[in-house]
Amino acid sequence: MTSLPPAGNQLCRGRRAREYGRLTQGAVLDLSELTDEQLAAETASEGSDGPAFVELLSRFRERIWRICFRLMQNETDANDAAQEVFVRLFVNRAKFEGRSKYSTWAHAVAVRTCLSIRRGKARRRKYETDATREFQHRHGDAQPTADPGLSMDLMNMLESLGEDDRAMLIMKYAEGHSYEELSGIFDLSISGCKMRVSRAREKLRQLYPNQLG
């Protein structure tokens, strides 16, 4: 994602700091009354257990875990991915520039983290599958056959898509993000997101005409 030049970053952070200073000057601040964006501005200068970051985690923990679960498809991987997301949100907290909602930025970190983990797992599975096939070829073992009566739900259908397309459909239809929000999450234009969603849906219809109609 394109970032502001250094001077622009400093100016943006300076404005956020001054805004936060005006909010807190002469008063004990109730963090629950601050917007996500105001909290994010404060986290840039505090530690991992700082009150602003703790408040952000309390607001986003459930949403981030839900996104991770839908993208990773099992609880164990979702837990691992969510923990990695929280670490990245803290480590990169000063990189939030306020050009989008904090939720969009945080969800983008979650999606990128899950995609990175899934791609790593896919590479390992491919290596293991290739090794198994080579062993079976050399030793004459029969290839396993798929169960023709095995039902296929929507999440399994989505596995036939590329990782980015699969994630975009999940964020669009399961998480209910608008195309504007998808644009921020996937770093694409709004029209580009609409095109990707349309093409992915059409591919699913072609692959599973009986199930999707």
PEGISUL-V943245 format. One record per residue. PHI is phi as a letter, one per 20 degrees, with the letter a starting at -180 (NA if undefined). Layout:
BEGIN
phi:PHI
phi:PHI
END
This chain:
BEGIN
phi:NA
phi:f
phi:d
phi:f
phi:f
phi:g
phi:f
phi:f
phi:f
phi:f
phi:f
phi:f
phi:f
phi:f
phi:f
phi:f
phi:f
phi:f
phi:f
phi:f
phi:f
phi:f
phi:f
phi:e
phi:f
phi:m
phi:b
phi:e
phi:e
phi:e
phi:f
phi:f
phi:e
phi:e
phi:f
phi:g
phi:f
phi:f
phi:f
phi:f
phi:f
phi:f
phi:f
phi:f
phi:d
phi:d
phi:e
phi:f
phi:d
phi:f
phi:f
phi:f
phi:f
phi:f
phi:f
phi:f
phi:f
phi:f
phi:f
phi:d
phi:g
phi:f
phi:f
phi:f
phi:f
phi:f
phi:f
phi:f
phi:f
phi:f
phi:e
phi:e
phi:m
phi:b
phi:f
phi:f
phi:f
phi:f
phi:f
phi:f
phi:f
phi:f
phi:f
phi:f
phi:f
phi:f
phi:f
phi:f
phi:f
phi:f
phi:g
phi:d
phi:g
phi:f
phi:e
phi:f
phi:d
phi:m
phi:e
phi:b
phi:f
phi:f
phi:f
phi:f
phi:f
phi:f
phi:f
phi:f
phi:f
phi:f
phi:f
phi:f
phi:f
phi:f
phi:f
phi:f
phi:f
phi:f
phi:f
phi:f
phi:f
phi:f
phi:f
phi:f
phi:f
phi:f
phi:f
phi:f
phi:f
phi:f
phi:f
phi:f
phi:f
phi:f
phi:f
phi:f
phi:f
phi:f
phi:d
phi:m
phi:f
phi:f
phi:f
phi:f
phi:d
phi:f
phi:f
phi:f
phi:e
phi:f
phi:f
phi:c
phi:e
phi:f
phi:f
phi:f
phi:f
phi:f
phi:f
phi:f
phi:e
phi:f
phi:g
phi:f
phi:f
phi:f
phi:f
phi:f
phi:f
phi:f
phi:f
phi:f
phi:e
phi:e
phi:e
phi:m
phi:f
phi:f
phi:f
phi:f
phi:f
phi:g
phi:g
phi:f
phi:f
phi:d
phi:l
phi:c
phi:f
phi:f
phi:f
phi:f
phi:f
phi:f
phi:f
phi:f
phi:f
phi:f
phi:f
phi:f
phi:f
phi:f
phi:f
phi:f
phi:f
phi:f
phi:f
phi:c
phi:f
phi:f
phi:f
phi:d
phi:m
END
